[in-house]
Each structure stands twice: as C-alpha cells, then as structure tokens.
Amino acid sequence: ESLPEFTSGTVQGLHAAINDMSALCLSRKVIHLKGFALRIDFEDPDTKRAMQSVQTFFTDEKPDTVAFDGDSFAESSFTRLIPELAKAFPSLEFEAFVKEND
C-alpha cells in the first residue's frame, strides 16, 4: 500500500492548523488537578488549611481551565473540589479525561 501524496497546499493547511492549535493552547492557562480518590477527611484541620491554599493558588494563578482524571464525584475524594472551584470561579472550565471503557 502506498502512502498518500501530500501537496504543498495540504502541508500548508496542516501547518496552519497546528499553529492555530498551538496559539489556542498557549493562550489558555490550564491547571491539572490531581489527588486521592478516597479517604480524604475534609473536616481535618490540616486538610482545611490545604483547601484554603488551593483556593488561594487558584485566585493568584487565574487559570482558564482545570483538567482532571475524570474520577466520579465522592465526598471523600479530591473530586469534591470540582463543584467548590466551579462555584468560587464561575468562568473556570473543566476537562475530564476518561478512558473509553470507564
């Protein structure tokens, strides 16, 4: 099987598309949120201080988007932060990455 033939127009189109996507990515500030999926005690004083630090970090950094691994919401999971961040920062967008079979 032969490889498809690329014309200079096709290559220029691909190059333009890659530049457009790069510009979009560079113009957005994305924070990848990671954490434990279970057994976080949000009533613990140290956890409360850590939560305040997260809020301060988001206030200072002013991200456009939060990316996370797509774990389901749970009260004892880092995913508890998602609705709290959405409420505190209404313009924030969220992107969840989930495997097709999950």
C-alpha positions as CSV (number, residue, x, y, z in Angstrom):
1,E,0.0,0.0,0.0
2,S,1.4,3.4,-0.9
3,L,1.4,6.4,1.3
4,P,-0.9,9.3,0.4
5,E,0.6,12.0,-1.6
6,F,0.8,15.4,0.1
7,T,0.6,18.6,-1.9
8,S,2.1,21.8,-0.8
9,G,-1.4,23.1,-0.1
10,T,-2.1,20.1,2.2
11,V,1.1,20.6,4.1
12,Q,0.5,24.3,4.4
13,G,-3.1,23.6,5.7
14,L,-1.7,21.1,8.3
15,H,0.9,23.6,9.3
16,A,-1.7,26.4,9.7
17,A,-3.9,24.1,11.8
18,I,-1.0,23.1,14.1
19,N,-0.2,26.8,14.5
20,D,-3.8,27.6,15.4
21,M,-4.0,24.9,17.9
22,S,-0.6,25.9,19.5
23,A,-1.8,29.5,19.8
24,L,-5.0,28.3,21.4
25,C,-3.1,26.2,23.9
26,L,-0.6,28.9,24.7
27,S,-3.4,31.4,25.3
28,R,-5.1,29.3,28.0
29,K,-3.8,28.7,31.5
30,V,-4.5,25.1,32.4
31,I,-4.1,23.5,35.8
32,H,-4.1,19.7,36.1
33,L,-5.7,18.8,39.4
34,K,-4.7,15.5,40.9
35,G,-5.5,13.9,44.2
36,F,-6.6,10.9,46.1
37,A,-9.9,9.3,45.1
38,L,-10.9,8.1,48.6
39,R,-10.5,8.7,52.3
40,I,-9.7,12.4,52.4
41,D,-11.0,13.8,55.7
42,F,-12.2,17.3,54.7
43,E,-13.0,18.1,58.4
44,D,-9.4,17.6,59.4
45,P,-7.7,21.0,60.3
46,D,-4.7,20.2,58.0
47,T,-6.9,19.4,55.1
48,K,-8.9,22.6,55.7
49,R,-5.7,24.6,55.5
50,A,-4.7,22.7,52.4
51,M,-8.1,23.5,50.8
52,Q,-7.6,27.2,51.6
53,S,-4.2,27.0,49.9
54,V,-5.8,25.6,46.8
55,Q,-8.3,28.4,46.8
56,T,-5.5,31.0,47.2
57,F,-3.5,29.3,44.5
58,F,-6.4,29.5,42.0
59,T,-7.1,33.1,42.9
60,D,-3.4,34.0,42.4
61,E,-2.9,32.0,39.2
62,K,-6.2,32.8,37.5
63,P,-6.4,29.6,35.4
64,D,-8.9,29.3,32.5
65,T,-9.2,25.5,32.7
66,V,-8.9,22.7,35.2
67,A,-8.1,19.3,33.8
68,F,-8.6,16.2,36.0
69,D,-8.7,12.4,35.5
70,G,-12.4,12.2,35.4
71,D,-12.9,10.2,38.7
72,S,-16.6,10.2,39.8
73,F,-17.6,12.7,42.5
74,A,-17.2,11.5,46.1
75,E,-17.3,13.4,49.4
76,S,-14.0,11.9,50.4
77,S,-12.3,12.4,47.1
78,F,-10.3,15.2,45.6
79,T,-13.3,15.5,43.2
80,R,-15.1,17.3,46.0
81,L,-13.0,20.3,44.9
82,I,-14.6,20.4,41.5
83,P,-18.0,21.9,42.4
84,E,-16.4,24.1,45.0
85,L,-14.0,25.5,42.4
86,A,-16.8,25.9,39.9
87,K,-18.8,27.9,42.5
88,A,-15.9,30.0,43.6
89,F,-14.6,30.7,40.0
90,P,-17.7,30.7,37.6
91,S,-15.6,31.3,34.5
92,L,-13.4,28.3,35.0
93,E,-13.8,25.5,32.5
94,F,-13.3,21.8,33.4
95,E,-12.0,19.0,31.3
96,A,-12.2,15.4,32.5
97,F,-10.1,12.7,30.9
98,V,-11.8,9.3,31.0
99,K,-10.9,6.0,29.3
100,E,-13.5,4.9,26.8
101,N,-14.2,1.7,28.8
102,D,-14.6,3.5,32.1
